[in-house]
Amino acid sequence: MATTGPEVGDPAPDFTLDGVGADGAPMRWQLSEQRGRKLVLAFYPGDFTPGCTRQLCSYRDNFEEFEGVDATIVGISPQSVESHERFVAKHGFPFPLLTDADKAVGTAYGIIGPLGYRRSVFVVDGDGVVRYRHVAALIGVTHKSAATLKKALEAI
């Protein structure tokens, strides 16, 4: 399958999505409003699935790694805001979860595979440029660790 979406060095496609903040409240989040901040965009296939729960809980448990390099992390998946509300309430994620119900953002980032969302992560610098990308072959059983992402963030 041909790679689409931004490569390292390309501008990150802008988007606006509804979601749930770390406080569990509904929110609207726009990439272009985050200029000046280092970002981790963590695309994941689904709320409450074993692999995704493991991934997001590992980012929660190592959240200081992201704070230590002054980075913002957001989770993005196709589930509804209501699903994200339940997921945040159950696991206490200290970062927002955004809803890409029509998969338009996933398509723009080239992470849609034959089984839906592929577990993927993009690190974006303060100018909105992709500095690291990893897109799983299918849905992705494993995820990139907080330590790996911290190294990518430190390189910015």
C-alpha positions in Angstrom: 0.0 0.0 0.0 1.4 3.4 -1.0 2.3 5.8 1.8 0.2 8.9 1.8 0.0 11.7 4.3 2.8 13.9 5.6 6.4 12.7 5.7 9.1 14.1 8.0 9.7 17.7 7.0 6.2 18.2 5.6 3.6 20.6 7.2 1.2 18.7 9.4 -2.3 18.9 7.8 -4.5 21.2 9.9 -7.7 20.0 11.5 -10.3 20.8 14.0 -12.0 18.0 16.0 -14.4 17.7 18.9 -13.2 15.6 21.8 -12.9 15.3 25.6 -10.4 17.1 27.7 -8.4 15.6 30.6 -11.1 16.9 32.9 -13.7 14.8 31.0 -15.4 17.9 29.6 -16.3 18.2 25.9 -14.0 20.4 23.9 -13.0 21.5 20.4 -9.3 21.3 19.4 -7.6 22.8 16.4 -4.0 21.9 15.4 -3.2 25.4 14.0 -4.1 26.9 17.4 -1.2 24.9 19.0 1.6 26.7 17.1 4.6 27.2 19.3 4.1 23.9 21.1 5.6 20.5 20.4 2.9 18.0 19.8 2.4 14.2 19.8 -0.6 13.1 17.7 -1.3 9.5 18.8 -3.7 7.9 16.4 -5.2 4.7 17.8 -7.9 2.2 16.5 -10.4 2.1 19.3 -11.4 3.0 22.9 -11.4 0.1 25.4 -9.5 -2.3 23.1 -6.6 -4.1 24.9 -3.8 -2.6 22.7 -5.2 0.9 22.7 -5.9 0.8 26.4 -2.3 -0.4 27.0 -0.9 2.3 24.8 -2.8 5.3 26.3 -2.3 4.0 29.8 1.5 3.8 29.2 1.4 7.5 28.0 -0.6 8.4 31.1 1.8 6.5 33.4 4.8 8.2 31.7 3.1 11.6 31.2 6.0 13.4 32.9 8.2 12.3 29.9 6.1 14.6 27.7 5.8 17.4 30.2 9.6 17.3 30.7 10.2 18.2 27.1 7.3 20.7 27.1 5.1 18.7 24.7 1.4 18.3 24.4 0.0 14.8 23.6 -3.5 14.1 22.1 -5.1 10.8 21.3 -7.2 10.6 18.1 -9.6 7.8 17.1 -12.9 7.4 15.2 -15.0 6.7 18.4 -17.7 9.2 19.5 -17.2 11.9 22.1 -19.4 9.9 24.4 -17.1 6.9 24.1 -14.1 9.1 24.8 -15.9 10.5 27.9 -16.3 7.0 29.3 -12.7 6.0 28.4 -11.2 9.1 30.1 -13.5 8.6 33.1 -12.3 5.0 33.5 -8.6 5.6 32.9 -7.9 9.2 34.0 -5.9 10.2 30.9 -4.2 13.6 31.5 -4.5 14.5 27.8 -7.4 15.1 25.4 -9.0 12.4 23.2 -10.3 13.6 19.9 -13.0 12.2 17.7 -12.4 11.6 14.0 -15.7 9.9 13.2 -15.6 10.4 9.5 -11.9 9.5 9.4 -11.1 12.6 7.4 -8.1 13.4 9.6 -6.9 9.8 9.5 -7.1 10.0 5.7 -5.2 13.3 5.6 -2.4 11.7 7.7 -2.4 8.5 5.6 -3.2 6.2 8.5 -6.3 4.5 7.2 -5.7 0.8 6.2 -7.9 -2.0 5.1 -9.0 -2.6 8.7 -9.5 1.1 9.6 -7.2 3.2 11.7 -3.6 2.0 11.9 -1.8 2.7 15.2 0.3 5.7 14.3 2.1 8.6 15.9 3.3 12.0 14.5 5.6 14.4 16.4 5.0 18.0 15.2 7.2 20.9 16.0 6.1 24.4 17.1 6.0 25.6 13.5 3.6 22.8 12.5 6.1 20.6 10.7 6.2 16.8 11.1 9.5 15.8 12.8 8.8 12.1 13.4 6.2 9.7 12.1 5.4 6.0 12.6 2.5 4.4 10.8 1.8 0.7 11.6 1.5 -1.8 8.8 -2.0 -2.9 9.7 -3.7 -1.8 12.9 -0.5 -2.2 14.9 -0.3 -4.5 17.9 2.5 -2.6 19.6 3.0 1.1 20.1 5.8 3.6 20.3 6.9 4.1 23.9 7.0 7.4 25.8 10.8 7.1 25.9 11.0 6.8 22.1 8.7 9.7 21.6 10.6 11.8 24.2 13.8 11.2 22.1 12.0 12.5 19.0 10.7 15.5 20.9 14.2 16.3 22.4 15.6 16.3 18.8 13.4 19.3 17.9 
